[in-house]
Structures are given as C-alpha cells and as structure tokens.
Amino acid sequence: MGITIKHAGKAVPKLVVKNEDLNKFVDTDNEWIVARTGITERRIATSESGLDLAVDAAKIALEGENYEEIGLVIVATVTPDKLVPSMGAMVKRELNLPNAIAFDINTACSGFIYAIWIAEALMKNGMVNKVNGVHTNTINKALIIGVERLSRIVNWTDRGTCILFGDGAGAAVLENNPKEKGILASFVKNYDDTTDSLTCGMEFLKTPFTDEDLDNPEQQTLSMQGSQVFKFAVNAIGEVMERSLELAGLTADDIAYYVPHQANLRIISSAAKKFKQPIEKFQISLNETGNVSAASVPMALYDIMNTAKIKKGDKIMLVGFGGGLSAGAVIFEV
Ligand SMILES: CC(C)(COP(=O)(O)OP(=O)(O)OC[C@H]1O[C@@H](n2cnc3c(N)ncnc32)[C@H](O)[C@@H]1OP(=O)(O)O)[C@@H](O)C(=O)NCCC(=O)NCCS
C-alpha cells in the first residue's frame, strides 16, 4: 500500500516585482540580492486573495479527479486571509468538496512537509469518521495546499527581509494506491528558537484590563536574524535529508531529484555539496519566486513535475525548513 503524490498545481499573482523595483523602498541593488540569495524577481499579490491563489493551484492539481473522493484538505500557511474560517474550510466550500475534512496548519516554511506527514498518517491508518456508528469519511484522497501572501507581513523598510519573500500557492493531490510505492519516508523535527531568530507578531486589540503597549507596528511584521537563520537552515536541511534517507534505506545517489524549500540558493548549494550531489538534481525556482514560505515546496514540485525530466520510478525528495524552528523531508517514488 502506498500513499502517492499524484499531481501538483501552482498559482502566482500577476504582478512581477524585480530586484531593481525594490530600490524604490530600500537601499539595495540587484547584484547584492542575486549574489547573496539567487533571487531575481518575485510575485506580489495585489488583487488576488490567498483563497484565489489556493483555489487556482488546487484546480490544476485536481484536474481529472472526482471532487467527491477528496476526504481531506490541509492548508499550510502563515498568512491566512482570516483567522476564522480556516483557509481549508474556505477552499472546501469554494471548490465544493462535499466529503472533505478541512483545516489549516502553521509550521512556517516547513508547512507543506508537515501537512504531507499528517495526511500520510491519517490515510495509512485508515482513519474514519463515525457518526452513529456509520462511517462518513475514509480518506483515500487528500488535497494538500501551501499558500502565502507574505507581502502583507513583510516590513517594506527592512532591506534584510523584504527582498527575500513573495506570494503564491502550490498544491498536490495524494492518493492511497495499493499498486504504487508512493511515500517511502517522511520525517519532521522541531528545534527550539531560543533566540527568537524568526518571528512575526500579529495585530491585537487592547482590552480594558491592561495598559500593555500594543501599538508597535514592528511587532506585527516579519523579523529575522538572517545569519543565524542561515546557519540553522544549513544544519537542519542536512539533518532531515540524512534521517529521511536512513528511514527509506536509500543513499543520496538513489534520489533522482530534490525539491528543497526555496529560501536561498546558497543554502541549497550547501546541501548539494554536503551530499556530494550535482546541483542540477535540485529544483531551483526561487530566482522567479523568492521565498514563498509554505507555498515554496509545492510550487517547486509543480515546476519539476511539469518538466520532461521525471520518469516513472524516480525517487524525489521534498525538503523544508523554517520558523518555529521546524524542518522535515519526504521521499516518494513517482
Ligand atoms: C538574509 C541573508 C540573505 C543576508 O545575507 P548575509 O550574507 O547573512 O548578509 P548580512 O545580513 O550579514 O549582511 C551583510 C551586509 O549586507 C548588508 N545588506 C543586508 N541586506 C541588504 C540588501 N538587501 N541589499 C544590500 N545590502 C544588504 C548588511 O547591512 C550588511 O552590511 P554591513 O556589513 O555594512 O553591516 C542571509 O542571511 C539569509 O539568506 N539568511 C537566511 C534567510 C532565510 O532563509 N530565511 C527564511 C528561512 S525559512
């Protein structure tokens, strides 16, 4: 029995913002951004909501599927359109998925990996809902989405962060298929962010019971100690890659393609070097997207699945790392 990753989908906002365009807001230049990150442009949502992007990506991933068979929707995001309802609930309603259980998770840029880890466990264990003794759900197919509008939480006066991020959505359909091997290993790990190296607060209202100062807008934007997060990322990506390979009983050479979180080309290159793998085996989409947090991995997955490179039987590794701190990897056979 295997939980397969069948199809992927991707949606990006229309507005392309090039590195040069950022000079209007902060003291930076194209050469610095390209050399330090590999990013040349990103998409920024203007008229598109997160729900629009999530639904558009999902529709591509769901092409040819019977919507009634989708038993689970998990949306990974740190920038939901609303706190209530969840993005999952809104996607379920918008797409009319009558039999889906739907919810959101937040493990920052590792979100898509954690969502697959959850879905795999639920699908493998034959998880069912029972109402008055009658099964109402068996999860044979799941829709997993990563969606972000990071442009709404980025501090556009901080050149150390605003150059890195973008908006977009990616999606994948998982199926329980006894004829396929599907997911061979999935591994996730949390690391304590003891120095608050990557944080983003949110807007709260004052209550009549406290004189706490809640007006500092800096607390409501993404804040990062870049070099510290860089070191964490290099170590974490190495650890989760190693552990997932061990779990699958594979070596790095057995993996046909790697789909890493798209934060920084230098982080990806360090992983390639550590595992003695050619950089060509790593999907690089960040030059056109920047870091799209939970959406980065599924967007890059769509990019690689839609090239002629992949063939039946290839083993692919998805790798994520991010705030929390969190990291994880999934290895699956196509
Ligand atoms: C953010 C990041 C690209 C910065 O690169 P770095 O090599 O660490 O650069 P530093 O922060 O040490 O800054 C080096 C210099 O460049 C400057 N600088 C920072 N941002 C700049 C920008 N956008 N344009 C031009 N110069 C910039 C700094 O002010 C500093 O100048 P100084 O030496 O005069 O003080 C890098 O730390 C990084 O990618 N970190 C990980 C981020 C990440 O992956 N986050 C998401 C995790 S999911």
Ligand as a Chemical Component Dictionary entry (heavy atoms), coordinates in Angstrom:
data_LIG
# 
_chem_comp.id                   LIG 
_chem_comp.type                 NON-POLYMER 
_chem_comp.pdbx_formal_charge   0 
_chem_comp.three_letter_code    LIG 
# 
loop_
_chem_comp_atom.comp_id 
_chem_comp_atom.atom_id 
_chem_comp_atom.alt_atom_id 
_chem_comp_atom.type_symbol 
_chem_comp_atom.charge 
_chem_comp_atom.model_Cartn_x 
_chem_comp_atom.model_Cartn_y 
_chem_comp_atom.model_Cartn_z 
_chem_comp_atom.pdbx_ordinal 
LIG C1  C1  C 0 19.272 37.430 4.657  1  
LIG C2  C2  C 0 20.582 36.992 4.037  2  
LIG C3  C3  C 0 20.432 36.877 2.537  3  
LIG C4  C4  C 0 21.626 38.028 4.367  4  
LIG O1  O1  O 0 22.864 37.620 3.847  5  
LIG P1  P1  P 0 24.186 37.716 4.747  6  
LIG O2  O2  O 0 25.289 37.262 3.924  7  
LIG O3  O3  O 0 23.893 36.956 6.017  8  
LIG O4  O4  O 0 24.274 39.254 4.971  9  
LIG P2  P2  P 0 24.311 40.052 6.347  10 
LIG O5  O5  O 0 22.956 40.062 6.963  11 
LIG O6  O6  O 0 25.460 39.555 7.185  12 
LIG O7  O7  O 0 24.658 41.477 5.799  13 
LIG C5  C5  C 0 25.885 41.744 5.144  14 
LIG C6  C6  C 0 25.869 43.190 4.718  15 
LIG O8  O8  O 0 24.915 43.364 3.655  16 
LIG C7  C7  C 0 24.003 44.395 4.012  17 
LIG N1  N1  N 0 22.681 44.089 3.470  18 
LIG C8  C8  C 0 21.690 43.392 4.057  19 
LIG N2  N2  N 0 20.622 43.343 3.220  20 
LIG C9  C9  C 0 20.977 44.002 2.104  21 
LIG C10 C10 C 0 20.306 44.282 0.899  22 
LIG N3  N3  N 0 19.063 43.874 0.653  23 
LIG N4  N4  N 0 20.965 44.978 -0.048 24 
LIG C11 C11 C 0 22.220 45.415 0.138  25 
LIG N5  N5  N 0 22.900 45.172 1.284  26 
LIG C12 C12 C 0 22.289 44.481 2.248  27 
LIG C13 C13 C 0 24.006 44.414 5.537  28 
LIG O9  O9  O 0 23.567 45.657 6.030  29 
LIG C14 C14 C 0 25.443 44.128 5.838  30 
LIG O10 O10 O 0 26.170 45.331 5.672  31 
LIG P3  P3  P 0 27.370 45.709 6.682  32 
LIG O11 O11 O 0 28.380 44.634 6.505  33 
LIG O12 O12 O 0 27.803 47.050 6.196  34 
LIG O13 O13 O 0 26.747 45.724 8.035  35 
LIG C15 C15 C 0 21.035 35.632 4.638  36 
LIG O14 O14 O 0 21.408 35.796 5.974  37 
LIG C16 C16 C 0 19.994 34.587 4.551  38 
LIG O15 O15 O 0 19.594 34.175 3.485  39 
LIG N6  N6  N 0 19.559 34.047 5.706  40 
LIG C17 C17 C 0 18.593 33.004 5.755  41 
LIG C18 C18 C 0 17.260 33.575 5.431  42 
LIG C19 C19 C 0 16.230 32.522 5.288  43 
LIG O16 O16 O 0 16.451 31.522 4.677  44 
LIG N7  N7  N 0 15.088 32.797 5.880  45 
LIG C20 C20 C 0 13.949 32.012 5.770  46 
LIG C21 C21 C 0 14.089 30.727 6.447  47 
LIG S1  S1  S 0 12.734 29.785 6.048  48 
# 
loop_
_chem_comp_bond.comp_id 
_chem_comp_bond.atom_id_1 
_chem_comp_bond.atom_id_2 
_chem_comp_bond.value_order 
_chem_comp_bond.pdbx_ordinal 
LIG C1  C2  SING 1  
LIG C2  C3  SING 2  
LIG C2  C4  SING 3  
LIG C2  C15 SING 4  
LIG C4  O1  SING 5  
LIG O1  P1  SING 6  
LIG P1  O2  DOUB 7  
LIG P1  O3  SING 8  
LIG P1  O4  SING 9  
LIG O4  P2  SING 10 
LIG P2  O5  DOUB 11 
LIG P2  O6  SING 12 
LIG P2  O7  SING 13 
LIG O7  C5  SING 14 
LIG C5  C6  SING 15 
LIG C6  O8  SING 16 
LIG C6  C14 SING 17 
LIG O8  C7  SING 18 
LIG C7  N1  SING 19 
LIG C7  C13 SING 20 
LIG N1  C8  SING 21 
LIG N1  C12 SING 22 
LIG C8  N2  DOUB 23 
LIG N2  C9  SING 24 
LIG C9  C10 SING 25 
LIG C9  C12 DOUB 26 
LIG C10 N3  SING 27 
LIG C10 N4  DOUB 28 
LIG N4  C11 SING 29 
LIG C11 N5  DOUB 30 
LIG N5  C12 SING 31 
LIG C13 O9  SING 32 
LIG C13 C14 SING 33 
LIG C14 O10 SING 34 
LIG O10 P3  SING 35 
LIG P3  O11 DOUB 36 
LIG P3  O12 SING 37 
LIG P3  O13 SING 38 
LIG C15 O14 SING 39 
LIG C15 C16 SING 40 
LIG C16 O15 DOUB 41 
LIG C16 N6  SING 42 
LIG N6  C17 SING 43 
LIG C17 C18 SING 44 
LIG C18 C19 SING 45 
LIG C19 O16 DOUB 46 
LIG C19 N7  SING 47 
LIG N7  C20 SING 48 
LIG C20 C21 SING 49 
LIG C21 S1  SING 50 
# 
